[in-house]
Amino acid sequence: MHLAYPAVLAALLFSAGLYGVLARRNAILMLMSVELMLNAVNLNLVAFDVWLREELHTGQALALFTIAIAAAEIGIGLAIVLLVYRSRGTSDIDRLRDLREGGPGADGDEADRPGEPGGAAGGRTSGTAGVTASTDSGRQTA
C-alpha cells in the first residue's frame, strides 16, 4: 500500500475536525471534532511507522500514548460540559461568556472590575449592610 492513501485520509479527517472546531458552537461537537483530529494524527503516526519499517515501532507507541491522552481529555472535557450544562442549561459556546455564578456583576457590568471607580478595589462594600441573621440562641446579629 502506498503512503499516499493513509496520508490523504488523515488529511481529510483532520480537515473535517478542524472545520468542526471552527464552525460548531456546541461544546460536545467541538470535543468530537478534537477527537477526530487526534485520530487523524494517530493514522499518520501508524502509517509512517509502517512505511519506515522501524524496529522499535515508535509511531505505534506514540499513537497509543495519544489515545491515552485523548481518553483523559474527553473524560475531563465531558465532565466540564455536563457541569456547565447543569448550571446554565446550555452547552452553546457563544452563550457562555464566563464561568462565574449568577449574582452581582455577573452580567458583565463594570462594578466588578477591580481598580476602577465603583469596582471591587474602588470602595465597594460587601453587600451585607442591613441584613440580619438569627443565631441558635435567638440573638439578632447584623
N, C-alpha and C positions, 0 to 999 in steps of 0.2 A: 504494500500500500504506500502511496506517495505521501509525503509530509504535507502536501498542499491541502488534502481533503480535511484532516482534522484541524488544520490551521484556519481554513476558511470557515468551517463550522464554529470554531471557537470565536472567530471574529464576529460572526453573525450573532452568536449568543451574547457576547459582550456588548455588542451594539444594541441589542434588544434590552439588555439590562440597563445600559446607560440611558436609553430613551425612557425606560420605566422610572428611573430615579429622577430624571429631569422633568418629566411631564406629569407624573402622578402626584396627587396631593394626599392620598390615603397612606397612612403610616405602614400598614400591613403590606400594601402593594409595593411600597418602597423597600421594605425588608426583603420581599420576594425578589425584587429586581437586583438587590445587592447579592443575594444568593445565586442568582443567575450569572452575575458577573464573576463570582468566585468559582462557579462550576466551569466557566469558560477558561479561567486561569488554570484550573486543575486539568482540563483537557489538553491544554498546551503543554503543561509540565509532563504529563504522561506521554504525549506524542513525541516530544523532543527527547525524552528518556529512551523511548524505543528506537528512535531514529539514530541517536548517538551510540546505542548499544553499550552503555556504560555498565561496568560490572557491579558498582555499588548501588545502582538504581536510585540515584539522588532525586530524580524527578518524581518518582513514585513516593519516596519518603516525604518530600515536600508537599505532595498532594495530600497525603494522609494528615500531615500537620495542618494544612489549610482546611481540611474537612473538620478537624477538631476545633480550630478557631471559629469556623463558620457555625458549628453547632453551639458553641458558647455564645456567639454573637446573636444568634437567633433566639436563644433562650432568654438572654437578658433583654434583648430588644422587644420581644413579645410581652415580657413581664412589664416593661415600662409602658408599652402601648396599652395593655389592659388596665394598668393603674390610671393612666390618663383618661381612658375611655370611661372608666367607672366614675371618676371625679368630674369630668367635663361633659360626658355624654356624646363625644365625637372623637374620631381619630383623624380628622381632617387637619393637615399640617397648616394650612392657611389660617384656620380659625384659632389655632393655639399660638398665641403670641409669646407667652411665657408660662412658667410652671408655678407662679405664685397662686396662693389660695385667694379666694374672693374675700374682699374686705376693703378697708380704706385704702384708696390709691391703687387698687388692683386693675382699674380700668385705664391706667396709663396717665393719670393726671400728674401734674408737676409737684404735688405736695409730698411725694415720697422720695424725691431726688435729694440726696444729701449735698450740702454745700450751697444750696440755692435758697434764696429768701422764701421762707414758709416751708422749706423742706425739713428733713429729719434733723439736720445739723443747724437749722435756722431757728431754733427755739420752739419747736413743735412739742406739745405736751403728750403724755402717754394716752390721753383719751379716757381716763378713768375718773375724772373730776365729776363729783356729784353722784357717783354710783355707790350705793351702799349694799353691803352684804351682811348676812346674819351668820353668826358662828353657832357652834353647838350649844353654848351656854345662853344664847339668846341676845348677846350684846350686838349692838349695831356698830359696824366699822365703816370707815369712809375710805 
